[in-house]
Amino acid sequence: MRGLRGGAAAAWAAALFVMAGCTEGATGTGSPEAPAGGGAALAAAQALPVKGRAPKTGYDRDRFGSPWADTDSNDCGTRDDILKRDLIGVEFSDGSCKVSSGTLDPDPYTGEDVTFTRGRSQVDIDHVVALSDAWQKGAQQWDPGKRIAFANDPLNLVAVDAGTNRSKGDGDTATWLPPNRAYRCTYVAAQVAVKKKYGLWVTSAEKLAMTGVLSDCRGQRLPTGGNPIQAPPRFHAD
């Protein structure tokens, strides 16, 4: 991507393919051909089902389980897993799990460097597809195990500047895009990948926005991988 330096943004995008065992030339779709322009990500966006947004009635963060559950059973919470993946210069407060400090170099949403210090952090872990957005587009019909998996799936998580993340809220592609234009192809491709993986629908405005962005992203691959779409049965959600 033009304008991106090596560091957190590039590492996150690369990690999505490493988790899936993809090679440099892979499209992530399993198809030998992809359309011109946006590549496999555009093709996947065009195939997403379209429906209206369901009511937010009944949504609560607790419906997606306890925050940052260790669903991959590596003895580290999901938040620390993502911090380790996305920060550089990481230091730990206990062994190699609890991240005490590091730097986003750069933050993918703004293109600026952001320092992480536990307890006074300027870094959030963003759900690329927000939990509330997912709830209104299919997740309210899921069993708790799928919602817990969704909330902790590395495919749907990225460390970002806290202030910018909070301005996003639960926005979808039609209502919010990262200020860093050089990152938008990667960002929208990730949203498409998550919605495809979990069977979420999009609104007509959202699909139009996704295809509009990806049409200008020549050869954009579709990220794959992450965790299974069901959390281990020991995890529970309200």
C-alpha positions as semicolon CSV with decimal commas, in nm:
position;residue;x (nm);y (nm);z (nm)
1;M;0,000;0,000;0,000
2;R;0,138;0,340;-0,095
3;G;0,222;0,554;0,207
4;L;0,250;0,275;0,464
5;R;0,578;0,227;0,650
6;G;0,694;-0,105;0,788
7;G;0,551;-0,169;1,131
8;A;0,213;-0,231;1,286
9;A;-0,006;-0,166;0,981
10;A;0,198;-0,386;0,753
11;A;0,249;-0,647;1,022
12;W;-0,123;-0,677;1,083
13;A;-0,204;-0,724;0,716
14;A;0,076;-0,976;0,676
15;A;-0,030;-1,166;0,987
16;L;-0,374;-1,233;0,843
17;F;-0,216;-1,424;0,555
18;V;0,045;-1,597;0,771
19;M;-0,229;-1,736;0,997
20;A;-0,392;-1,887;0,690
21;G;-0,068;-2,017;0,541
22;C;-0,116;-1,807;0,230
23;T;0,167;-1,745;-0,015
24;E;0,260;-1,410;-0,160
25;G;0,060;-1,466;-0,477
26;A;-0,251;-1,605;-0,312
27;T;-0,584;-1,428;-0,343
28;G;-0,739;-1,588;-0,037
29;T;-1,051;-1,701;-0,224
30;G;-0,950;-2,040;-0,354
31;S;-1,036;-1,921;-0,706
32;P;-0,762;-1,908;-0,971
33;E;-0,903;-1,589;-1,113
34;A;-1,014;-1,260;-0,966
35;P;-1,178;-0,959;-1,134
36;A;-0,972;-0,665;-1,249
37;G;-0,947;-0,365;-1,020
38;G;-1,025;-0,471;-0,666
39;G;-0,919;-0,833;-0,702
40;A;-1,046;-1,106;-0,472
41;A;-1,161;-0,862;-0,204
42;L;-1,389;-0,684;-0,450
43;A;-1,532;-1,015;-0,572
44;A;-1,609;-1,117;-0,214
45;A;-1,772;-0,780;-0,139
46;Q;-1,994;-0,814;-0,444
47;A;-2,109;-1,156;-0,320
48;L;-2,211;-1,046;0,032
49;P;-2,585;-1,076;0,101
50;V;-2,777;-0,749;0,131
51;K;-3,048;-0,680;0,391
52;G;-3,170;-0,389;0,597
53;R;-3,015;-0,320;0,935
54;A;-3,200;-0,507;1,212
55;P;-3,296;-0,324;1,534
56;K;-3,026;-0,289;1,798
57;T;-3,274;-0,423;2,053
58;G;-3,113;-0,666;2,296
59;Y;-2,755;-0,572;2,217
60;D;-2,510;-0,579;2,506
61;R;-2,135;-0,633;2,513
62;D;-2,193;-0,927;2,747
63;R;-2,370;-1,111;2,462
64;F;-2,020;-1,161;2,317
65;G;-1,871;-1,303;2,638
66;S;-1,612;-1,167;2,875
67;P;-1,376;-0,921;2,701
68;W;-1,053;-1,065;2,563
69;A;-1,117;-1,431;2,653
70;D;-0,831;-1,671;2,583
71;T;-1,024;-1,865;2,319
72;D;-0,708;-1,992;2,148
73;S;-0,589;-2,146;2,477
74;N;-0,237;-1,999;2,465
75;D;-0,260;-1,872;2,826
76;C;-0,269;-1,507;2,713
77;G;-0,578;-1,291;2,680
78;T;-0,677;-1,181;2,332
79;R;-0,590;-0,815;2,399
80;D;-0,229;-0,901;2,482
81;D;-0,210;-1,134;2,181
82;I;-0,301;-0,846;1,950
83;L;-0,069;-0,600;2,123
84;K;0,220;-0,846;2,081
85;R;0,131;-0,890;1,714
86;D;0,087;-0,523;1,623
87;L;0,331;-0,325;1,840
88;I;0,706;-0,293;1,800
89;G;0,956;-0,261;2,085
90;V;0,725;-0,467;2,307
91;E;0,811;-0,504;2,676
92;F;0,633;-0,734;2,919
93;S;0,547;-0,710;3,286
94;D;0,530;-1,087;3,334
95;G;0,721;-1,328;3,114
96;S;0,603;-1,303;2,754
97;C;0,230;-1,242;2,788
98;K;0,122;-0,921;2,962
99;V;0,237;-0,630;2,745
100;S;0,353;-0,330;2,947
101;S;0,469;-0,101;2,665
102;G;0,539;-0,071;2,295
103;T;0,474;0,147;1,992
104;L;0,237;0,142;1,699
105;D;0,478;0,228;1,418
106;P;0,264;0,352;1,257
107;D;-0,096;0,344;1,372
108;P;-0,286;0,210;1,068
109;Y;-0,583;0,444;1,111
110;T;-0,386;0,771;1,122
111;G;-0,042;0,685;0,985
112;E;0,118;0,834;1,298
113;D;0,328;0,664;1,566
114;V;0,137;0,598;1,889
115;T;0,289;0,491;2,221
116;F;0,133;0,218;2,431
117;T;0,187;0,219;2,808
118;R;-0,035;-0,006;3,016
119;G;-0,257;0,194;3,249
120;R;-0,244;0,514;3,043
121;S;-0,272;0,376;2,695
122;Q;-0,333;0,571;2,377
123;V;-0,395;0,239;2,200
124;D;-0,723;0,049;2,162
125;I;-0,790;-0,293;2,016
126;D;-1,054;-0,230;1,752
127;H;-1,309;-0,479;1,624
128;V;-1,280;-0,406;1,253
129;V;-1,642;-0,514;1,223
130;A;-1,790;-0,365;1,539
131;L;-1,981;-0,594;1,774
132;S;-2,292;-0,374;1,756
133;D;-2,277;-0,366;1,377
134;A;-2,251;-0,745;1,371
135;W;-2,545;-0,773;1,611
136;Q;-2,763;-0,574;1,372
137;K;-2,655;-0,779;1,071
138;G;-2,692;-1,136;1,183
139;A;-2,510;-1,194;1,513
140;Q;-2,826;-1,166;1,722
141;Q;-2,928;-1,499;1,569
142;W;-2,603;-1,677;1,662
143;D;-2,541;-1,908;1,953
144;P;-2,312;-1,768;2,227
145;G;-2,010;-1,974;2,117
146;K;-2,006;-1,807;1,777
147;R;-2,041;-1,459;1,925
148;I;-1,752;-1,523;2,167
149;A;-1,537;-1,649;1,879
150;F;-1,622;-1,340;1,672
151;A;-1,526;-1,100;1,953
152;N;-1,184;-1,265;1,994
153;D;-1,093;-1,353;1,636
154;P;-0,756;-1,199;1,532
155;L;-0,895;-1,163;1,181
156;N;-1,131;-0,900;1,322
157;L;-0,892;-0,723;1,558
158;V;-0,625;-0,456;1,515
159;A;-0,437;-0,226;1,753
160;V;-0,509;0,139;1,668
161;D;-0,503;0,495;1,800
162;A;-0,761;0,513;2,079
163;G;-0,910;0,851;1,990
164;T;-0,960;0,762;1,625
165;N;-1,113;0,428;1,717
166;R;-1,365;0,593;1,946
167;S;-1,470;0,830;1,669
168;K;-1,552;0,522;1,460
169;G;-1,799;0,384;1,714
170;D;-1,993;0,102;1,549
171;G;-1,969;0,252;1,202
172;D;-1,957;0,038;0,890
173;T;-1,785;0,121;0,561
174;A;-2,075;0,344;0,458
175;T;-2,037;0,567;0,763
176;W;-1,668;0,554;0,861
177;L;-1,329;0,497;0,700
178;P;-0,979;0,543;0,847
179;P;-0,842;0,896;0,801
180;N;-0,525;0,733;0,663
181;R;-0,630;0,688;0,301
182;A;-0,335;0,459;0,230
183;Y;-0,487;0,203;0,468
184;R;-0,843;0,202;0,337
185;C;-0,800;-0,086;0,091
186;T;-0,661;-0,310;0,364
187;Y;-0,930;-0,198;0,610
188;V;-1,227;-0,257;0,381
189;A;-1,086;-0,590;0,262
190;A;-1,066;-0,697;0,628
191;Q;-1,429;-0,597;0,690
192;V;-1,537;-0,797;0,386
193;A;-1,333;-1,098;0,500
194;V;-1,487;-1,096;0,847
195;K;-1,841;-1,061;0,717
196;K;-1,787;-1,340;0,468
197;K;-1,631;-1,572;0,728
198;Y;-1,913;-1,527;0,978
199;G;-2,202;-1,504;0,734
200;L;-2,301;-1,147;0,817
201;W;-2,501;-0,938;0,576
202;V;-2,445;-0,578;0,464
203;T;-2,681;-0,293;0,390
204;S;-2,713;-0,168;0,034
205;A;-2,530;0,155;0,126
206;E;-2,253;-0,044;0,292
207;K;-2,208;-0,271;-0,009
208;L;-2,196;0,029;-0,240
209;A;-1,928;0,188;-0,021
210;M;-1,725;-0,134;-0,002
211;T;-1,726;-0,190;-0,376
212;G;-1,652;0,178;-0,436
213;V;-1,337;0,165;-0,224
214;L;-1,220;-0,175;-0,347
215;S;-1,270;-0,087;-0,713
216;D;-0,968;0,141;-0,676
217;C;-0,759;-0,123;-0,493
218;R;-0,592;-0,307;-0,775
219;G;-0,540;-0,676;-0,700
220;Q;-0,652;-0,641;-0,336
221;R;-0,640;-0,982;-0,172
222;L;-0,896;-1,110;0,077
223;P;-0,752;-1,186;0,421
224;T;-0,827;-1,532;0,558
225;G;-0,742;-1,729;0,870
226;G;-0,792;-1,633;1,231
227;N;-0,961;-1,855;1,485
228;P;-1,243;-2,110;1,442
229;I;-1,594;-1,961;1,438
230;Q;-1,693;-2,146;1,755
231;A;-1,528;-2,078;2,092
232;P;-1,443;-2,375;2,316
233;P;-1,746;-2,484;2,523
234;R;-1,586;-2,368;2,851
235;F;-1,664;-2,008;2,752
236;H;-2,007;-1,860;2,818
237;A;-2,196;-1,544;2,729
238;D;-2,519;-1,390;2,854
